[in-house]
Amino acid sequence: MEALADLLDHPERTYPTIQIAGTNGKTTSARMIGAILSAHGLTTGVYTSPHLQSIRERFSIGGDDEGELRIDLIAPDELAGLVQYLLPFVGLVQERLGENVTYFELTTAMAFEWFANRSVAAGVYEAGLGGAWDATNIVAGDVSVLTRIAVDHIAFLGATPLENAREKVGIVKPGARCVSAGQEPEVADLVATTADRQGALLAVEGRDFRLVRDDVGVGGRVIAVDGPQGGHYEDLFVPLFGAHMALNATLAIAACEELLGRALNYDALAAGLRAVVSPGRLEVVARDPVVVIDGAHNPQAARALGPALVESFGDVPKVVVASIFADKDIDSIVAALRPFVAGAVFWQASSPRAAPPERLREAAERAGFDPARLRTAASLEEAIDVARAAAGPDGMVVVT
């Protein structure tokens, strides 16, 4: 990445940057930060990963369009033009270093270049994996944001929150600002030690900023937040489901205050949060019965998903449709969902990493699921049909 950025004359240095690492909530927090800054009149680029349906989802720019907040994905012709422009530089780097530029490194370089071409006032970057050695970590990182750190990608990041955190705190830059969610004690100590060693100004959830109130609203949540720069904000609507979304919003508000060095304009903040969308996060995609899709992919996310389903959709029969990678903590994920769902249908996704559905069913039985309410299916389509029938018209299906 450094070799590629050198050849491009470091486009990522032409605007202030916020970088986000953590186990869950990174994409949503990035989208929230981008929307809030855009609503304040700052043209803001947001780079996230992975995408769900189109690579274009990774690249967005928000800004003020005649008094209206507008957030646009990169246009297909712009994306194609970026690739064509960058490929000769990629070839030079590969020739000089004797190793290939990866897909993620290329998309990261595309974000660097596109944001510079569009003269953004700020760039928001979500780390792809870990932090210290992530492709995004050559940005200046005027503000680094750490969402809650748990365990994921064990083969790369380790089997404990502290091991994961050692990689993720690598985004904290010398003399910059760092915003951290509340962490487990040993992780919190590492974050504080790292910030002190780097001479970074650290703002911690619960100490320097906080979620004051969090209520369920129609189609989302209504929150109140105290920011690290003295802002107090009441009655903010977040159009997303789940208590974890309130925490994501709190972290985003703190990051924006730290970047701007002041409290936020209330009307702009409220407009920014109202505009946030986060596909694949408790997203309702069908009705009769309700079908929700969610990207929970580790135990921490599964523990957030279960209560969010009950809180947001009530005490209706819920049937899960799930495929889980074999290298994930399958038992903990399934056990986290068991108190909140009536049954499950397991299938094997097309990825070579996906576990056989029989293994998932065995884990569900160990977790205490009623064996009579467990099914396996040969395809996703079949799994959804079986789950819809099991849920009935008054129930719901959760695809995760």
C-alpha positions as CSV (number, residue, x, y, z in Angstrom):
1,M,0.0,0.0,0.0
2,E,2.8,2.4,0.8
3,A,4.5,1.7,-2.6
4,L,1.2,2.2,-4.4
5,A,0.4,5.4,-2.5
6,D,3.9,6.7,-3.3
7,L,3.4,6.2,-7.0
8,L,0.0,8.0,-6.8
9,D,1.6,10.9,-4.8
10,H,-0.4,10.1,-1.7
11,P,-4.0,11.2,-2.5
12,E,-5.1,10.0,1.0
13,R,-3.1,12.9,2.5
14,T,-5.2,15.6,0.8
15,Y,-8.0,15.5,3.3
16,P,-8.6,14.8,7.0
17,T,-9.4,11.2,7.8
18,I,-11.3,9.2,10.3
19,Q,-10.4,5.5,10.6
20,I,-12.5,2.8,12.3
21,A,-11.5,-0.6,13.7
22,G,-13.3,-3.0,16.0
23,T,-15.2,-6.3,15.9
24,N,-18.7,-5.2,15.0
25,G,-20.5,-2.0,14.1
26,K,-17.7,-0.6,11.9
27,T,-19.7,-0.2,8.7
28,T,-22.8,1.4,10.4
29,S,-20.6,3.7,12.4
30,A,-18.7,4.8,9.3
31,R,-22.0,5.5,7.5
32,M,-23.3,7.5,10.4
33,I,-20.1,9.6,10.6
34,G,-20.3,10.3,6.9
35,A,-23.9,11.4,7.1
36,I,-23.4,13.6,10.1
37,L,-20.4,15.4,8.6
38,S,-22.1,15.7,5.2
39,A,-25.1,17.3,6.9
40,H,-22.7,19.8,8.4
41,G,-21.8,20.9,4.9
42,L,-18.6,18.9,4.6
43,T,-18.3,16.8,1.4
44,T,-17.4,13.4,3.0
45,G,-16.2,10.2,1.4
46,V,-17.0,6.9,3.1
47,Y,-15.2,3.6,2.3
48,T,-16.6,0.4,3.8
49,S,-16.4,-3.3,3.3
50,P,-17.6,-5.9,2.4
51,H,-20.3,-5.1,0.0
52,L,-23.6,-7.0,-0.2
53,Q,-24.8,-6.7,-3.8
54,S,-22.5,-4.3,-5.7
55,I,-18.9,-3.2,-5.3
56,R,-20.2,0.3,-5.6
57,E,-21.6,0.1,-2.0
58,R,-18.0,0.4,-0.8
59,F,-17.6,3.9,-2.1
60,S,-19.9,6.8,-1.2
61,I,-19.8,10.6,-1.0
62,G,-22.2,12.7,0.9
63,G,-22.8,16.5,0.7
64,D,-25.2,19.3,0.7
65,D,-27.2,19.7,-2.5
66,E,-29.1,23.0,-2.4
67,G,-30.0,22.5,1.3
68,E,-30.7,18.8,1.0
69,L,-28.4,16.1,2.3
70,R,-27.4,13.7,-0.5
71,I,-25.4,10.5,-0.3
72,D,-24.4,8.9,-3.5
73,L,-22.6,5.7,-4.4
74,I,-19.8,5.9,-6.9
75,A,-21.1,5.9,-10.5
76,P,-20.3,2.8,-12.6
77,D,-18.3,4.8,-15.2
78,E,-16.3,6.5,-12.4
79,L,-15.5,3.1,-10.8
80,A,-14.4,1.6,-14.2
81,G,-12.3,4.7,-14.9
82,L,-10.6,4.4,-11.5
83,V,-9.7,0.8,-12.2
84,Q,-8.3,1.6,-15.7
85,Y,-6.3,4.5,-14.2
86,L,-4.8,2.4,-11.4
87,L,-3.9,-0.8,-13.2
88,P,-0.6,0.5,-14.7
89,F,0.5,1.6,-11.2
90,V,-0.6,-1.8,-9.8
91,G,1.6,-3.4,-12.4
92,L,4.6,-1.3,-11.5
93,V,4.2,-2.1,-7.8
94,Q,3.9,-5.8,-8.5
95,E,7.0,-5.7,-10.7
96,R,9.1,-3.8,-8.2
97,L,8.0,-5.8,-5.1
98,G,7.5,-9.2,-6.7
99,E,4.1,-9.7,-5.0
100,N,0.6,-9.1,-6.1
101,V,-1.6,-6.2,-5.1
102,T,-4.7,-7.8,-3.4
103,Y,-8.4,-7.1,-4.3
104,F,-8.8,-5.1,-1.0
105,E,-5.6,-3.1,-1.5
106,L,-6.8,-2.1,-5.0
107,T,-10.3,-1.1,-3.7
108,T,-8.6,0.9,-0.9
109,A,-6.4,2.7,-3.4
110,M,-9.5,3.4,-5.5
111,A,-11.1,5.1,-2.5
112,F,-7.9,7.2,-1.8
113,E,-7.9,8.4,-5.4
114,W,-11.7,9.0,-5.9
115,F,-12.0,11.0,-2.7
116,A,-9.1,13.2,-3.7
117,N,-10.5,13.6,-7.2
118,R,-13.8,14.7,-5.7
119,S,-12.0,17.1,-3.3
120,V,-13.7,15.8,-0.2
121,A,-13.4,17.7,3.0
122,A,-13.1,14.4,5.0
123,G,-12.6,10.7,4.3
124,V,-14.0,7.9,6.6
125,Y,-12.2,4.6,6.3
126,E,-13.3,1.2,7.8
127,A,-10.5,-1.2,8.4
128,G,-11.0,-4.4,6.5
129,L,-9.2,-6.8,9.0
130,G,-7.5,-6.0,12.3
131,G,-5.9,-2.6,12.1
132,A,-2.1,-2.3,12.3
133,W,-1.4,-4.2,9.1
134,D,-4.7,-3.3,7.3
135,A,-4.5,-1.7,3.9
136,T,-6.3,1.4,5.2
137,N,-3.7,2.1,7.9
138,I,-1.5,4.4,5.8
139,V,-4.1,7.2,6.2
140,A,-3.2,10.0,8.7
141,G,-6.1,9.0,11.0
142,D,-6.8,12.4,12.5
143,V,-9.4,10.6,14.5
144,S,-9.3,6.8,15.2
145,V,-12.4,5.1,16.3
146,L,-12.5,1.8,18.1
147,T,-15.9,0.0,18.3
148,R,-16.3,-2.7,20.9
149,I,-13.6,-5.3,20.6
150,A,-14.4,-9.0,21.0
151,V,-13.2,-12.1,19.0
152,D,-13.4,-12.7,15.3
153,H,-11.0,-14.0,12.6
154,I,-9.3,-16.2,15.2
155,A,-6.7,-17.5,12.7
156,F,-5.4,-13.9,12.0
157,L,-6.2,-12.0,15.2
158,G,-6.1,-14.5,18.0
159,A,-8.6,-16.2,20.3
160,T,-9.1,-13.5,23.0
161,P,-10.4,-9.9,23.0
162,L,-7.0,-8.7,24.1
163,E,-5.2,-10.5,21.2
164,N,-7.6,-9.0,18.8
165,A,-7.2,-5.6,20.4
166,R,-3.4,-5.6,19.9
167,E,-3.9,-5.5,16.2
168,K,-6.8,-3.0,16.3
169,V,-5.1,-0.4,18.4
170,G,-2.6,-0.1,15.6
171,I,-4.8,2.5,14.0
172,V,-4.1,5.0,16.8
173,K,-1.8,7.6,15.3
174,P,0.8,9.9,17.1
175,G,-0.6,13.1,18.3
176,A,-4.1,12.4,16.9
177,R,-7.4,11.8,18.6
178,C,-8.9,8.4,19.6
179,V,-12.5,7.7,20.4
180,S,-13.2,4.3,22.0
181,A,-16.4,2.5,22.9
182,G,-16.5,0.9,26.4
183,Q,-14.2,-2.1,26.4
184,E,-13.4,-5.1,28.6
185,P,-11.0,-4.0,31.4
186,E,-7.8,-5.5,29.9
187,V,-8.7,-4.1,26.4
188,A,-9.5,-0.7,27.9
189,D,-6.1,-0.7,29.6
190,L,-4.4,-1.5,26.3
191,V,-6.3,1.3,24.5
192,A,-5.3,3.8,27.2
193,T,-1.7,2.7,27.2
194,T,-1.5,2.9,23.4
195,A,-3.0,6.3,23.3
196,D,-0.6,7.5,26.0
197,R,2.4,6.0,24.2
198,Q,1.3,7.7,20.9
199,G,0.5,11.0,22.6
200,A,-3.0,10.7,21.3
201,L,-6.0,12.4,23.0
202,L,-8.4,9.6,24.2
203,A,-12.1,10.0,24.6
204,V,-13.8,6.9,26.2
205,E,-17.5,6.0,26.2
206,G,-18.9,6.3,29.7
207,R,-16.2,8.7,30.8
208,D,-15.9,11.4,28.2
209,F,-19.1,10.9,26.3
210,R,-22.1,8.7,26.9
211,L,-25.5,7.5,25.7
212,V,-27.9,9.2,28.1
213,R,-31.2,7.8,26.9
214,D,-32.2,5.0,24.5
215,D,-35.8,4.3,23.7
216,V,-37.5,2.1,21.1
217,G,-39.2,4.3,18.5
218,V,-41.4,3.5,15.4
219,G,-38.9,2.2,12.9
220,G,-35.9,2.7,15.0
221,R,-34.6,4.3,18.2
222,V,-34.8,7.7,19.9
223,I,-31.7,8.6,21.8
224,A,-30.0,11.3,23.8
225,V,-26.2,11.7,23.8
226,D,-23.5,13.7,25.6
227,G,-20.5,14.4,23.4
228,P,-16.8,14.7,24.4
229,Q,-16.7,18.4,23.2
230,G,-19.6,19.4,25.4
231,G,-22.5,18.8,23.1
232,H,-25.8,17.5,24.6
233,Y,-28.4,16.2,22.1
234,E,-31.9,15.1,23.0
235,D,-34.6,13.3,20.9
236,L,-32.3,12.1,18.0
237,F,-34.0,9.5,15.8
238,V,-31.9,6.6,14.5
239,P,-33.8,4.7,11.8
240,L,-32.2,1.4,12.6
241,F,-33.2,-1.5,14.9
242,G,-31.3,-2.8,17.9
243,A,-29.8,-1.3,21.1
244,H,-26.3,-1.7,19.5
245,M,-27.3,0.9,16.9
246,A,-27.8,3.5,19.6
247,L,-24.2,2.8,20.7
248,N,-23.0,3.0,17.1
249,A,-24.6,6.4,16.9
250,T,-23.1,7.6,20.2
251,L,-19.6,6.6,18.9
252,A,-20.2,8.4,15.6
253,I,-21.3,11.6,17.3
254,A,-18.2,11.5,19.5
255,A,-16.0,11.0,16.5
256,C,-17.5,13.9,14.6
257,E,-17.2,16.2,17.6
258,E,-13.5,15.2,18.0
259,L,-12.8,15.8,14.3
260,L,-14.5,19.3,14.3
261,G,-13.2,20.2,17.8
262,R,-16.6,21.5,18.9
263,A,-20.2,20.5,19.7
264,L,-22.3,19.7,16.6
265,N,-25.2,21.7,15.1
266,Y,-28.3,19.9,16.4
267,D,-30.4,20.3,13.2
268,A,-27.5,19.0,11.0
269,L,-26.9,16.1,13.4
270,A,-30.5,15.1,13.5
271,A,-30.7,15.3,9.7
272,G,-27.6,13.2,9.3
273,L,-28.8,10.4,11.5
274,R,-32.2,10.4,9.9
275,A,-30.6,9.8,6.5
276,V,-28.5,6.7,7.6
277,V,-29.2,3.4,5.9
278,S,-27.3,0.2,6.7
279,P,-28.4,-2.7,4.5
280,G,-28.2,-6.1,5.9
281,R,-28.4,-5.0,9.5
282,L,-31.8,-6.1,10.8
283,E,-33.2,-5.1,7.4
284,V,-36.9,-6.0,6.7
285,V,-37.0,-7.5,3.2
286,A,-40.5,-9.1,3.1
287,R,-43.8,-9.5,4.9
288,D,-46.4,-12.1,5.6
289,P,-44.5,-13.4,7.3
290,V,-41.9,-10.8,8.1
291,V,-38.4,-11.7,6.8
292,V,-35.4,-9.9,8.3
293,I,-31.8,-10.3,7.1
294,D,-28.8,-9.6,9.4
295,G,-25.1,-9.9,9.0
296,A,-24.3,-11.2,12.5
297,H,-21.2,-13.4,12.0
298,N,-19.6,-13.9,15.4
299,P,-20.8,-14.5,19.0
300,Q,-20.8,-10.8,20.0
301,A,-23.0,-10.0,17.0
302,A,-25.3,-12.9,17.7
303,R,-25.7,-11.8,21.4
304,A,-26.8,-8.4,20.1
305,L,-29.2,-9.9,17.4
306,G,-31.4,-12.0,19.7
307,P,-32.5,-9.2,22.1
308,A,-32.9,-6.8,19.2
309,L,-35.3,-9.2,17.5
310,V,-37.6,-9.4,20.6
311,E,-37.4,-5.7,21.3
312,S,-38.1,-4.5,17.8
313,F,-40.5,-7.2,16.6
314,G,-42.2,-8.5,19.7
315,D,-42.9,-12.0,21.0
316,V,-43.8,-13.7,17.8
317,P,-42.5,-17.1,16.6
318,K,-39.1,-16.6,15.0
319,V,-37.3,-19.1,12.8
320,V,-33.7,-18.6,11.9
321,V,-32.2,-19.5,8.5
322,A,-28.5,-19.7,8.9
323,S,-25.2,-20.8,7.3
324,I,-22.0,-20.3,9.4
325,F,-18.4,-20.6,8.3
326,A,-16.6,-23.6,9.7
327,D,-13.8,-21.5,11.3
328,K,-16.2,-19.5,13.4
329,D,-17.2,-20.2,17.0
330,I,-20.4,-22.1,15.9
331,D,-21.4,-23.3,19.3
332,S,-21.3,-19.8,20.8
333,I,-23.2,-18.3,17.9
334,V,-26.0,-20.8,18.0
335,A,-26.2,-20.8,21.8
336,A,-26.6,-17.0,21.7
337,L,-29.7,-17.2,19.5
338,R,-31.4,-20.1,21.2
339,P,-33.4,-18.1,23.8
340,F,-34.8,-15.8,21.2
341,V,-36.0,-18.1,18.4
342,A,-38.4,-21.0,18.1
343,G,-36.5,-23.1,15.5
344,A,-33.9,-23.1,12.8
345,V,-33.2,-24.2,9.3
346,F,-29.6,-24.7,8.3
347,W,-28.0,-24.8,4.9
348,Q,-24.5,-24.6,3.4
349,A,-23.6,-21.4,1.7
350,S,-21.6,-21.5,-1.6
351,S,-18.4,-20.4,0.2
352,P,-15.8,-23.2,0.6
353,R,-15.6,-22.0,4.2
354,A,-19.2,-22.8,5.0
355,A,-19.8,-25.6,7.5
356,P,-22.1,-28.5,6.6
357,P,-25.7,-28.0,7.8
358,E,-25.5,-31.3,9.8
359,R,-22.7,-29.8,11.9
360,L,-24.9,-26.7,12.6
361,R,-27.8,-28.9,13.6
362,E,-25.7,-30.8,16.0
363,A,-24.5,-27.6,17.6
364,A,-28.1,-26.4,17.9
365,E,-29.1,-29.6,19.7
366,R,-26.2,-29.2,22.1
367,A,-27.4,-25.6,22.8
368,G,-30.8,-26.9,23.8
369,F,-32.9,-26.4,20.7
370,D,-35.9,-28.7,20.4
371,P,-34.7,-31.3,17.8
372,A,-38.2,-31.3,16.3
373,R,-37.9,-27.6,15.4
374,L,-34.6,-28.0,13.5
375,R,-34.3,-28.6,9.8
376,T,-31.6,-28.7,7.1
377,A,-32.0,-27.7,3.5
378,A,-30.1,-28.2,0.3
379,S,-30.4,-24.6,-0.8
380,L,-31.1,-21.1,0.5
381,E,-34.4,-21.0,-1.4
382,E,-35.5,-24.3,0.1
383,A,-34.4,-23.1,3.6
384,I,-36.4,-19.9,3.3
385,D,-39.5,-21.8,2.1
386,V,-39.3,-24.2,5.0
387,A,-38.7,-21.4,7.5
388,R,-41.7,-19.4,6.2
389,A,-44.0,-22.4,6.6
390,A,-42.7,-23.1,10.1
391,A,-43.1,-19.5,11.2
392,G,-46.6,-19.1,9.8
393,P,-48.2,-15.9,8.7
394,D,-47.9,-14.3,12.2
395,G,-44.3,-15.3,12.8
396,M,-41.1,-14.1,11.3
397,V,-38.0,-15.5,9.5
398,V,-34.5,-14.3,10.4
399,V,-31.8,-14.9,7.7
400,T,-28.4,-14.6,9.2
